[in-house]
Amino acid sequence: MTTILFLHGWHSIPGGVKPNYLKDHGHTVINPALDDDDFDAAVAVAQAEFDKHHPDVVIGSSRGGAVALNIVSGTTPLVLICPAWKRWGTVKSLKPNSVILHSRQDEVIPFIESEELVTNSGLPQETLIEVGNDHRLADDASLSVLHWVTGVFASGGRLPWMDEIPEGNSLGKNDATSQNEAKYVCDACGEEIIIPLDLTEGSSQSYVEDCPVCCRASTIHVEIDDEGDAHVWAEPEQDHK
């Protein structure tokens, strides 16, 4: 039986149309209440539920999509529904085993933001599936696509366009080179920077470092998955002030 961690949106509540639809189709759905006012608290709840239940798939809707991006989920697939990643959190890239469902008519989160997220990640454009006619994606067609994508991921399968992504590539051009070092691309100058890894600092790390080429400060993010692989990316430091 598939276990899904479903992370609801801002001012939403557990037990909505989408998690109930997935339950009705035979999935076990973990659907915690997330704090609307404190994003870090919402991430902490989601992380605790992930660590407790080890779900097969994580689904995040709107603000819940931002929460899903900001938990340490290792190689567990992500399904993001109209993710509000530009409004909450610090993570700006997707891992390869991810899919975004979004409507071009979304009146809350612009479709172009999901296009930008896919581009940031160096993933095929097919990663973004256009479906539905509004932000909720609670219509029959959208729910069917959600069920299909979830089923493929839960069975350990890959969606057709994922064959374009090399095996072992976890964040495109920013993946780790070894257990002891990793590389990222400086957002300011475009140079590839190799950094040492300190695995004793935990599985999720963030710190500010000056680029050795252009001297611009970047916030460096390091996530280490369940298999010990490190995924590293950088953002301009001023985005976090």
PLY file of the C-alpha trace (Angstrom):
ply
format ascii 1.0
element vertex 241
property float x
property float y
property float z
element edge 240
property int vertex1
property int vertex2
end_header
0.00 0.00 0.00
1.33 3.43 -0.97
1.97 5.96 1.79
1.70 9.61 0.80
2.68 12.67 2.83
0.24 15.38 1.68
1.13 18.96 2.67
-1.79 21.37 2.39
-1.79 25.00 1.33
-1.98 28.27 3.21
-5.26 28.69 5.14
-6.26 25.22 4.04
-6.89 22.31 6.39
-6.27 18.57 6.39
-8.90 16.43 4.72
-9.49 18.41 1.54
-10.60 17.18 -1.88
-7.19 16.02 -3.09
-6.05 13.97 -0.06
-9.51 12.44 0.21
-9.43 11.53 -3.47
-6.12 9.75 -2.97
-7.48 7.94 0.10
-10.53 6.83 -1.89
-8.16 5.32 -4.46
-6.44 3.10 -1.92
-3.52 5.19 -0.71
-2.57 5.80 2.91
-2.43 9.58 3.25
-0.57 11.38 6.05
-2.10 14.87 6.06
-0.79 16.95 8.99
-2.02 20.40 9.98
0.62 22.99 9.08
1.08 26.34 10.83
-0.17 29.17 8.58
1.83 31.91 10.31
5.21 30.29 10.96
6.79 28.69 7.88
9.66 27.17 9.85
7.16 25.53 12.19
5.27 24.13 9.20
8.51 22.69 7.80
9.34 21.17 11.19
5.96 19.40 11.37
6.31 18.11 7.81
9.85 16.89 8.50
8.74 15.06 11.64
5.93 13.33 9.72
8.31 12.42 6.91
10.85 10.96 9.33
8.15 9.02 11.18
6.26 7.51 8.23
8.90 7.29 5.45
6.32 7.98 2.72
6.63 6.69 -0.84
5.70 10.09 -2.28
5.50 13.65 -0.91
2.78 15.89 -2.36
2.70 19.62 -1.61
-0.08 21.98 -2.65
0.62 25.73 -3.06
2.38 26.79 0.18
2.60 23.08 0.98
4.68 22.77 -2.18
7.18 25.22 -0.71
7.15 23.20 2.52
7.79 20.02 0.52
10.79 21.62 -1.19
12.28 22.67 2.15
12.18 19.35 3.99
14.99 16.82 3.71
13.30 14.09 1.67
16.27 12.28 0.16
15.33 10.36 -2.98
11.59 10.31 -2.22
9.66 11.69 -5.24
7.95 15.09 -5.00
4.67 16.07 -6.63
4.12 19.82 -6.37
0.73 21.38 -7.07
0.98 25.08 -8.04
3.94 25.50 -5.65
4.41 28.86 -3.92
8.19 28.48 -3.83
8.91 32.17 -4.50
6.89 33.26 -1.47
8.16 30.85 1.18
11.37 29.00 1.90
14.87 29.14 0.46
15.01 26.18 -1.91
14.93 27.25 -5.57
15.57 23.93 -7.35
13.84 20.59 -7.88
15.37 17.16 -7.67
14.89 15.03 -10.81
12.20 12.69 -9.48
9.75 15.57 -9.21
6.69 16.72 -11.09
4.77 19.99 -11.00
1.05 20.20 -11.78
-0.11 23.72 -12.58
-2.86 25.53 -14.46
-1.98 28.33 -16.85
-5.18 30.02 -15.60
-4.01 29.93 -11.95
-5.15 33.20 -10.37
-3.01 32.83 -7.23
0.41 31.46 -8.24
1.45 32.45 -11.79
2.17 29.54 -14.13
5.42 31.24 -15.14
6.81 30.67 -11.64
6.65 26.92 -12.16
8.31 27.34 -15.55
11.09 29.25 -13.79
11.48 26.53 -11.14
11.93 23.86 -13.82
14.46 26.03 -15.67
16.39 26.68 -12.43
16.64 22.93 -11.95
17.94 22.07 -15.42
15.11 19.57 -15.87
13.05 18.75 -18.98
10.10 21.07 -19.58
7.83 18.02 -19.36
8.49 18.11 -15.61
5.76 20.79 -15.57
2.36 19.34 -16.48
-0.27 21.89 -17.47
-3.66 20.80 -16.18
-6.86 22.29 -14.75
-8.45 25.74 -14.93
-7.69 27.35 -11.57
-5.43 27.25 -8.52
-7.19 24.43 -6.68
-6.80 21.70 -9.33
-9.73 19.85 -7.78
-11.47 19.01 -11.07
-11.74 15.42 -12.28
-9.02 15.73 -14.94
-6.51 17.24 -12.51
-7.26 14.64 -9.85
-6.80 11.85 -12.40
-3.39 13.21 -13.41
-2.42 13.53 -9.74
-3.41 9.91 -9.14
-1.51 8.71 -12.23
1.72 10.54 -11.36
1.55 9.41 -7.74
1.01 5.80 -8.82
4.00 5.83 -11.17
6.29 7.24 -8.49
4.95 4.96 -5.77
5.64 1.89 -7.89
9.26 2.96 -8.32
8.73 3.89 -11.95
10.00 6.83 -13.98
7.86 9.11 -16.09
8.71 8.98 -19.83
10.75 12.19 -20.04
12.92 11.17 -17.07
14.95 9.03 -19.42
16.53 12.34 -20.48
17.98 12.78 -16.98
21.22 10.87 -16.37
21.07 8.32 -13.57
22.60 9.65 -10.39
22.04 13.30 -11.34
20.24 14.80 -8.35
20.33 18.52 -9.03
21.54 18.98 -12.58
24.81 20.87 -12.81
25.14 21.27 -9.02
25.50 17.62 -8.01
28.19 16.25 -5.73
31.51 15.06 -7.07
32.43 12.83 -4.11
31.78 12.18 -0.42
34.39 14.80 0.47
33.63 17.62 -1.93
30.84 19.01 -4.08
30.34 21.70 -6.70
27.92 24.52 -7.35
27.61 27.27 -9.94
27.97 30.86 -8.70
24.82 32.81 -9.55
26.82 36.03 -9.98
29.69 34.99 -12.28
28.62 31.58 -13.56
31.81 29.85 -12.48
31.72 26.28 -11.18
33.00 26.24 -7.59
34.18 23.13 -5.75
33.72 23.13 -1.98
34.68 20.67 0.78
31.90 18.78 2.56
31.64 18.34 6.30
29.17 15.49 6.78
29.36 15.90 10.57
27.35 19.15 10.26
24.16 17.22 9.48
22.03 16.27 6.49
20.69 19.79 5.84
23.12 22.72 5.89
23.02 26.39 4.87
25.79 28.95 5.20
27.09 32.12 3.53
30.34 32.01 1.56
32.13 34.42 -0.80
32.76 33.16 -4.31
36.55 32.72 -4.73
36.29 34.07 -8.29
34.04 37.15 -8.10
33.92 37.59 -4.30
30.11 37.90 -4.29
28.44 36.35 -1.25
26.13 33.38 -1.80
24.03 31.26 0.50
25.19 27.69 0.02
22.70 24.89 0.62
23.80 21.28 1.21
21.38 18.35 1.50
22.59 14.81 2.05
20.14 12.07 1.11
19.58 8.66 2.66
22.22 7.11 0.41
24.87 9.59 1.52
24.87 11.62 -1.72
25.23 15.39 -1.29
23.25 17.89 -3.37
24.51 21.47 -3.38
23.18 24.71 -4.82
23.75 28.43 -4.27
21.62 31.57 -4.14
22.55 35.27 -3.90
23.03 36.06 -0.22
20.91 39.24 -0.41
17.82 37.14 -1.13
17.90 35.96 2.49
18.23 39.30 4.29
0 1
1 2
2 3
3 4
4 5
5 6
6 7
7 8
8 9
9 10
10 11
11 12
12 13
13 14
14 15
15 16
16 17
17 18
18 19
19 20
20 21
21 22
22 23
23 24
24 25
25 26
26 27
27 28
28 29
29 30
30 31
31 32
32 33
33 34
34 35
35 36
36 37
37 38
38 39
39 40
40 41
41 42
42 43
43 44
44 45
45 46
46 47
47 48
48 49
49 50
50 51
51 52
52 53
53 54
54 55
55 56
56 57
57 58
58 59
59 60
60 61
61 62
62 63
63 64
64 65
65 66
66 67
67 68
68 69
69 70
70 71
71 72
72 73
73 74
74 75
75 76
76 77
77 78
78 79
79 80
80 81
81 82
82 83
83 84
84 85
85 86
86 87
87 88
88 89
89 90
90 91
91 92
92 93
93 94
94 95
95 96
96 97
97 98
98 99
99 100
100 101
101 102
102 103
103 104
104 105
105 106
106 107
107 108
108 109
109 110
110 111
111 112
112 113
113 114
114 115
115 116
116 117
117 118
118 119
119 120
120 121
121 122
122 123
123 124
124 125
125 126
126 127
127 128
128 129
129 130
130 131
131 132
132 133
133 134
134 135
135 136
136 137
137 138
138 139
139 140
140 141
141 142
142 143
143 144
144 145
145 146
146 147
147 148
148 149
149 150
150 151
151 152
152 153
153 154
154 155
155 156
156 157
157 158
158 159
159 160
160 161
161 162
162 163
163 164
164 165
165 166
166 167
167 168
168 169
169 170
170 171
171 172
172 173
173 174
174 175
175 176
176 177
177 178
178 179
179 180
180 181
181 182
182 183
183 184
184 185
185 186
186 187
187 188
188 189
189 190
190 191
191 192
192 193
193 194
194 195
195 196
196 197
197 198
198 199
199 200
200 201
201 202
202 203
203 204
204 205
205 206
206 207
207 208
208 209
209 210
210 211
211 212
212 213
213 214
214 215
215 216
216 217
217 218
218 219
219 220
220 221
221 222
222 223
223 224
224 225
225 226
226 227
227 228
228 229
229 230
230 231
231 232
232 233
233 234
234 235
235 236
236 237
237 238
238 239
239 240
